[in-house]
Amino acid sequence: MAEKKTADKKSKGFTAEERAAMKARAQELKTEARASKNRADGERDVLAAIAAMQEPDRVMAKRLHAIIEAAAPTLWPKTWYGMPAYAKDGKVVCFFKSAEKFNSRYATFGFEEAANLDDGVMWPVAFALKQLTAKDEARITALVKKAVS
């Protein structure tokens, strides 16, 4: 009788970090379904996600939070796959992904389809961040303002 091979190979599926992000998103969806979220709840969740980050991502996330709040006060803070995100009419406009969350060499500030950034047939939707300079902050402010226009 032939022996069955056991699956002792390493999975080529999702990484542990990706699975954790999916679990975080599932929990976020359950939370949103159970109660109508308000801005204060979203703010609390975003600040908690930022506080859990390691340096230098935490510093960048705090600064981005302040920039987004000032540039687009109509956006609601919320977590999205465990990351700080900012939404309009329930749709994520922009987000911050820390480098450590996915073992990346850089953090990412990105925009989703709800962002009004269309410019011809091609435009950037995500930026790698190692640090934030005053010039970067000015560019992000302009992009966030355009995204909600």
Salt bridges, closest charged atoms under 4 A:
GLU28 OE1 - ARG25 NH1 3.25
GLU32 OE2 - ARG25 NH1 3.90
GLU32 OE2 - LYS78 NZ 3.36
ASP41 OD1 - ARG44 NH1 3.18
GLU43 OE2 - HIS65 NE2 2.91
ASP45 OD2 - LYS37 NZ 2.80
ASP45 OD1 - ARG44 NH2 3.12
GLU55 OE2 - ARG58 NH1 2.53
GLU69 OE1 - ARG39 NH2 3.22
GLU137 OE1 - ARG63 NE 3.11
